[in-house]
Amino acid sequence: MNLYTINTGHFKLDGGAMFGVVPKSIWNKLNAADENNMCSWAMRCLLIEDEGRLILIDNGMGDKQDAKFFGHYYLHGNDTLDRSLAAYGFLRDDITDVFLTHLHFDHCGGSVIREHDKLLPAFKNATYWSNEQHWAHAIQANEREKASFLKENILPIQESGQLKWIPSPLSGSSGEELTAPQVQLSSGFLTNSLSAIFVNGHTQAMMLPEISYKDNKIIFMADLLPSIAHLPMPYIMSYDIQPLITLSEKKLILNRAMEKKHIFFFEHDPIHECCTLEMTDKGIRAGKVFSLKDI
C-alpha cells in the first residue's frame, strides 16, 4: 500500500464561523485572520494505492464555479488536484474510486467538471462512493446548509451511473449510536485496509475513512476536526448542524484514538498534515506533528 497527500489549494473562511464559541482573542493566535476576518485553510485530500485500486478521498472545490463564487472563498496557492496527482505520476483517468466523506462543496467540487457547457464526472473511470442517508440529506438540503450543497457538484455524479452506496450503520442522530461507529469496507468494492466511521454532528452521516497502514491506523478527520487547532473540546465549527453531537463524537473518537495510538490526518489544517495524540493537563492535545510521508 502507498499513501499520497493530494493538495488541491487553499481557500478562506470566516474565522468566527470556523471556531464557533471560541473568542477571536484566542483563535486568532492559532490561525490569524486577515482584515476581513477570513482565515486560510487547506483542501488536503488523500490518495490510497492498494490492492490494484487507486482511491481518492475527497477532491477539493474544483474550478468550474464562476468568479463571484471564488470571490467569496478566495481560492489561492499554486496547488491543484491535477498538479498533485502528476507529482506522483498519476492522471485523473487512473483513479478507480472516489470516496466522498460528505458533499459540501470544498470536499466534492472537484468531482464534476464543465466541458462545452456540460457537467461531467471528472474521473471517468472511477466509481464514486457516498451513502444513501447523507445523499438524501444533501439533495434535500435545509436552508442552513443549502449554500454548501451545490447541485452541480452532486446530481451529475448520480446521473452518470458511476455512483454507489456504502452501507450506513446509523439510523438517526443520537450520539449513543456512536458506541460502535465503524463499518468495514471490505465487501469486494474497496480494500481490506479501509474502514469508515460515520458521524452526524457536522452534517448527516459524514464518513471518516480509517486506513490500516504500516502497523498504524490513520483517521482522515474531514470536518469533525478540520485542524489541529480544533482538538480542544469546545472548538466546534458554527457550520455544524448538531454541535452537541459533534462534542460527543469528538470525545468518543479522541479517547479511542488516544488509547489505540491512532494517527490523525487533517484535511483543512493550513500547515500540518498529521499528528499523534498525548494527554496533557488540559486534556487530549497533539503529540508529534509530521507529514504523511514521514510515517
C-alpha positions in Angstrom: 0.0 0.0 0.0 1.1 3.6 -0.7 -0.5 6.8 0.6 -0.1 10.2 -1.1 -1.1 13.6 0.1 -3.0 15.4 -2.6 -3.2 19.2 -2.1 -5.8 21.0 -4.1 -5.3 24.5 -3.0 -6.2 26.8 -0.1 -9.3 28.8 0.5 -10.6 31.2 3.1 -13.5 31.0 5.6 -14.6 33.3 8.3 -12.6 32.7 11.5 -15.5 33.1 13.8 -17.5 30.5 11.9 -14.6 28.1 12.0 -14.1 28.3 15.7 -17.7 28.7 17.0 -18.0 29.9 20.6 -14.2 30.4 21.0 -13.3 34.1 21.2 -11.2 35.7 18.4 -8.7 36.8 21.1 -7.9 33.1 21.4 -8.4 31.6 18.0 -6.6 34.4 16.2 -3.3 33.2 17.7 -3.9 29.8 16.2 -4.8 30.9 12.6 -4.5 34.6 12.2 -7.3 36.3 10.3 -7.0 38.9 7.5 -8.6 42.3 7.5 -11.9 40.7 6.6 -11.8 38.2 9.5 -11.0 35.4 7.0 -8.6 32.6 7.7 -6.7 30.4 5.2 -7.5 26.7 5.2 -6.1 23.8 3.2 -8.1 21.4 1.0 -5.9 18.4 1.6 -7.0 15.1 0.1 -5.6 11.6 0.3 -4.8 9.1 -2.4 -4.6 5.4 -1.5 -2.9 2.9 -3.8 -3.8 -0.6 -2.6 -4.9 -4.0 -4.0 -4.9 -2.7 -7.6 -7.1 0.3 -6.7 -6.4 4.0 -6.7 -8.8 5.5 -4.2 -9.1 9.3 -3.9 -10.6 10.6 -0.7 -12.3 13.9 -1.4 -11.2 16.3 -4.2 -11.4 19.9 -3.2 -13.7 22.5 -4.6 -12.8 22.2 -8.3 -12.6 25.1 -10.7 -15.9 25.2 -12.6 -17.7 27.9 -10.5 -17.9 31.5 -11.6 -15.8 34.4 -10.4 -18.4 35.5 -7.9 -18.3 32.2 -6.1 -14.5 32.2 -5.9 -14.7 35.8 -4.8 -16.4 34.6 -1.6 -13.8 31.9 -0.8 -10.5 33.3 -2.1 -9.1 30.2 -3.7 -5.3 30.7 -3.5 -1.9 29.0 -3.8 -0.3 27.0 -6.5 -1.6 23.6 -5.7 -4.2 21.9 -7.8 -5.6 18.4 -8.0 -4.0 17.7 -11.4 -0.6 19.0 -10.3 -0.7 17.0 -7.1 -1.6 13.8 -9.0 1.0 14.4 -11.6 3.7 14.8 -8.9 3.2 11.1 -8.2 2.9 10.1 -11.8 -0.9 9.8 -11.9 -3.7 11.2 -14.0 -7.4 11.6 -13.2 -8.2 8.7 -15.5 -6.1 6.5 -13.3 -8.5 6.9 -10.3 -10.6 3.8 -9.7 -12.6 5.1 -6.8 -13.6 8.5 -5.3 -14.6 8.3 -1.7 -16.6 11.3 -0.6 -16.6 12.0 3.1 -19.6 14.3 2.5 -21.0 16.6 -0.2 -20.1 20.1 1.0 -18.5 22.0 -2.0 -15.0 22.1 -0.6 -14.9 18.3 -0.4 -16.6 17.2 -3.6 -16.5 20.2 -6.0 -13.7 18.5 -7.9 -15.9 15.5 -8.7 -17.5 17.2 -11.6 -16.1 19.3 -14.5 -17.7 21.6 -17.0 -16.9 20.8 -20.7 -18.7 22.5 -23.5 -21.5 23.6 -21.2 -22.0 20.1 -19.9 -21.4 18.9 -16.4 -19.5 15.6 -16.5 -17.7 13.4 -13.9 -14.1 14.5 -13.5 -13.0 10.9 -13.0 -14.5 9.0 -15.9 -13.1 5.6 -14.9 -14.0 5.8 -11.2 -16.8 4.7 -9.0 -18.0 7.4 -6.7 -18.8 6.3 -3.1 -21.3 8.1 -0.8 -24.1 6.7 1.4 -27.8 6.9 1.0 -28.5 8.7 4.2 -26.1 11.6 3.5 -27.1 11.8 -0.2 -30.7 12.3 0.7 -29.8 14.9 3.2 -27.7 16.8 0.6 -30.2 16.8 -2.3 -33.0 17.9 0.0 -30.8 20.4 1.9 -32.3 22.6 4.6 -32.0 26.4 4.4 -29.0 26.4 6.8 -26.8 24.1 4.7 -28.0 24.5 1.1 -25.3 27.0 0.3 -22.8 24.2 0.9 -24.6 21.5 -1.1 -24.4 22.6 -4.7 -26.5 20.6 -7.1 -23.9 21.0 -9.9 -21.4 19.1 -7.7 -23.8 16.3 -6.8 -26.5 15.4 -9.3 -24.2 14.8 -12.3 -22.5 12.0 -10.3 -25.7 10.1 -9.9 -26.8 10.8 -13.5 -23.5 9.4 -14.8 -24.3 5.9 -13.3 -21.0 5.9 -11.5 -22.4 6.4 -8.0 -22.6 3.5 -5.5 -23.6 3.4 -1.8 -21.6 2.5 1.3 -24.0 1.0 3.9 -24.5 3.2 6.8 -24.8 1.9 10.4 -26.7 4.9 11.6 -30.5 5.1 11.8 -30.7 8.5 13.5 -28.7 11.3 15.1 -28.3 10.1 18.7 -24.7 10.2 20.0 -25.4 6.9 21.7 -25.2 5.2 18.3 -21.5 6.1 18.1 -20.5 3.5 20.6 -19.9 1.2 17.6 -19.4 3.6 14.8 -17.4 1.6 12.2 -18.5 -0.3 9.2 -15.9 -2.3 7.4 -15.5 -1.6 3.7 -14.2 -5.0 2.6 -17.2 -6.4 0.7 -15.4 -6.6 -2.6 -15.7 -3.0 -3.6 -12.8 -1.3 -1.8 -9.9 -2.8 0.2 -9.3 -4.7 3.4 -7.3 -1.8 4.7 -10.1 0.8 4.7 -13.0 1.3 7.1 -15.3 4.3 7.7 -16.5 6.0 10.9 -20.0 7.5 10.5 -20.7 10.7 12.4 -23.7 13.1 12.5 -22.7 16.3 14.2 -21.2 18.3 11.3 -23.7 17.0 8.8 -25.8 13.9 8.4 -23.8 10.7 8.0 -20.4 12.1 7.2 -17.8 9.4 6.8 -14.3 9.5 8.2 -12.0 7.0 6.5 -9.8 4.9 8.7 -6.8 3.3 7.0 -4.5 0.5 8.2 -1.0 1.4 7.1 2.4 0.3 8.3 1.1 -1.1 11.6 -0.8 2.2 12.2 -4.4 3.3 12.0 -4.8 6.7 10.2 -8.1 8.5 10.6 -8.9 11.1 7.9 -10.6 13.7 10.0 -12.6 15.6 7.3 -14.8 18.2 9.1 -15.0 16.5 12.5 -11.6 18.0 13.3 -10.7 20.4 10.5 -7.3 21.2 12.0 -5.0 20.6 15.0 -6.4 23.8 16.5 -9.8 22.0 16.8 -8.6 19.3 19.2 -9.9 21.0 22.4 -13.5 20.0 23.1 -15.2 23.5 22.8 -13.6 24.2 19.4 -16.5 23.2 17.2 -17.4 25.0 14.0 -20.6 27.1 13.7 -21.2 25.2 10.4 -22.0 22.0 12.4 -25.7 21.3 12.3 -25.7 19.5 15.7 -22.8 20.8 17.7 -23.6 18.8 20.9 -23.5 15.7 18.8 -20.1 16.8 17.4 -19.0 17.2 21.0 -20.0 13.6 21.9 -18.3 12.3 18.7 -15.1 14.2 19.4 -15.0 12.7 22.9 -15.5 9.2 21.7 -13.1 9.3 18.8 -10.4 11.3 20.6 -10.4 8.9 23.6 -10.4 5.8 21.3 -7.6 7.2 19.2 -5.6 8.2 22.3 -6.0 4.7 23.7 -5.1 2.9 20.5 -2.4 5.4 19.4 -4.0 6.3 16.1 -2.8 9.0 13.8 -5.0 11.9 12.6 -4.8 13.2 9.1 -6.1 16.8 8.7 -8.0 17.9 5.6 -8.1 21.6 6.4 -5.1 22.4 8.6 -3.2 25.1 6.7 0.2 23.8 7.8 0.1 20.4 9.5 -0.8 17.1 7.8 -0.7 14.5 10.7 -0.4 14.2 14.4 -0.4 11.7 17.2 -2.1 12.4 20.5 -1.0 12.9 24.0 -2.7 13.6 27.3 -2.0 16.9 29.0 -3.3 18.8 32.0 -5.8 20.5 29.6 -7.0 17.2 28.0 -6.0 15.5 24.8 -3.8 17.5 22.5 -1.4 17.0 19.6 1.7 15.0 20.4 4.1 14.5 17.5 3.3 16.6 14.3 4.6 15.3 11.0 3.9 14.8 7.3 2.3 11.7 5.8 5.5 10.8 4.0 7.2 10.5 7.4 5.1 7.7 8.7 
